[in-house]
Amino acid sequence: MLEGKGMIKETDMADKKMQMQAMACASEALDLHDVIDCISIAAHIKKEFDKRYGSGWQCVVGSNFGCFFTHTPGTFIYFSLETLNFLIFKGAST
């Protein structure tokens, strides 16, 4: 596990436990999947967050990406771990 080696770049998650869970889940996904398999890594994280915190979570993983999205307040985190960046958020209901 790579816990503690992640660097949060931006977040609105007030719950530090959820922030740590996001980085631990990303670390676990990197242990289970090849670092170039970003789709499987993102799917692993999404499934784990859906299971723990209810459905509607989204995850983007990669070394270079941009995005614009609307999210439920308190559910957004963007961090780096190893050579990858991770964006995790729960989509906003309309």
C-alpha positions as CSV (number, residue, x, y, z in Angstrom):
1,M,0.0,0.0,0.0
2,L,1.1,3.5,-0.8
3,E,-0.9,5.2,2.0
4,G,0.5,8.6,3.1
5,K,2.3,9.3,-0.2
6,G,-0.7,11.0,-1.9
7,M,-0.8,14.7,-2.3
8,I,-4.2,16.4,-2.2
9,K,-4.4,19.2,-4.8
10,E,-7.9,20.3,-4.2
11,T,-10.9,19.1,-2.2
12,D,-14.2,20.3,-0.6
13,M,-14.5,17.1,1.5
14,A,-14.7,18.3,5.1
15,D,-14.6,14.6,6.3
16,K,-10.9,13.8,6.6
17,K,-11.8,10.1,6.9
18,M,-13.4,10.2,3.5
19,Q,-10.3,11.9,2.1
20,M,-8.0,9.2,3.5
21,Q,-10.4,6.6,2.2
22,A,-10.1,8.0,-1.3
23,M,-6.3,7.8,-1.2
24,A,-6.3,4.4,0.4
25,C,-8.7,3.1,-2.2
26,A,-6.6,4.6,-5.0
27,S,-3.5,2.9,-3.5
28,E,-5.4,-0.4,-3.3
29,A,-6.4,-0.1,-7.0
30,L,-2.8,0.5,-8.0
31,D,-1.8,-2.6,-6.1
32,L,-4.4,-4.6,-8.0
33,H,-4.1,-3.1,-11.5
34,D,-1.3,-2.1,-13.8
35,V,-0.6,1.6,-13.6
36,I,-1.3,2.0,-17.3
37,D,-4.8,0.5,-16.9
38,C,-6.5,3.7,-15.8
39,I,-10.0,2.4,-16.7
40,S,-9.7,-0.6,-14.3
41,I,-8.2,1.7,-11.6
42,A,-11.1,4.2,-11.9
43,A,-13.7,1.4,-12.0
44,H,-12.3,-0.1,-8.8
45,I,-12.5,3.3,-7.0
46,K,-16.0,4.1,-8.3
47,K,-17.3,0.7,-7.2
48,E,-15.8,1.0,-3.7
49,F,-17.2,4.5,-3.2
50,D,-20.6,3.5,-4.5
51,K,-20.6,0.6,-2.0
52,R,-19.4,2.7,1.0
53,Y,-21.2,6.1,0.3
54,G,-24.1,5.3,-2.0
55,S,-24.4,5.3,-5.8
56,G,-23.6,8.2,-8.1
57,W,-19.8,8.5,-7.7
58,Q,-17.5,9.3,-10.6
59,C,-13.8,8.8,-10.9
60,V,-11.3,10.0,-13.5
61,V,-7.7,8.7,-13.4
62,G,-4.8,9.7,-15.6
63,S,-1.6,11.7,-15.9
64,N,-3.0,14.5,-18.0
65,F,-6.6,15.5,-18.2
66,G,-9.0,18.4,-17.9
67,C,-12.7,18.5,-16.9
68,F,-15.6,20.6,-15.9
69,F,-18.4,19.1,-13.8
70,T,-21.1,19.7,-11.3
71,H,-20.9,17.8,-8.0
72,T,-22.7,17.3,-4.7
73,P,-21.1,19.7,-2.2
74,G,-18.6,18.0,0.1
75,T,-17.8,15.1,-2.2
76,F,-15.0,16.3,-4.4
77,I,-11.3,15.4,-4.1
78,Y,-8.5,15.8,-6.6
79,F,-5.1,14.3,-5.6
80,S,-2.0,12.7,-7.0
81,L,-0.5,9.4,-6.2
82,E,2.6,8.0,-7.8
83,T,2.5,9.3,-11.5
84,L,-1.3,9.5,-11.7
85,N,-3.9,12.1,-10.8
86,F,-7.3,11.1,-9.3
87,L,-10.5,13.0,-9.4
88,I,-13.4,11.5,-7.4
89,F,-16.8,13.2,-6.9
90,K,-20.4,12.4,-6.5
91,G,-22.6,13.7,-9.3
92,A,-25.1,16.4,-8.4
93,S,-28.8,15.5,-8.8
94,T,-30.8,17.8,-11.0
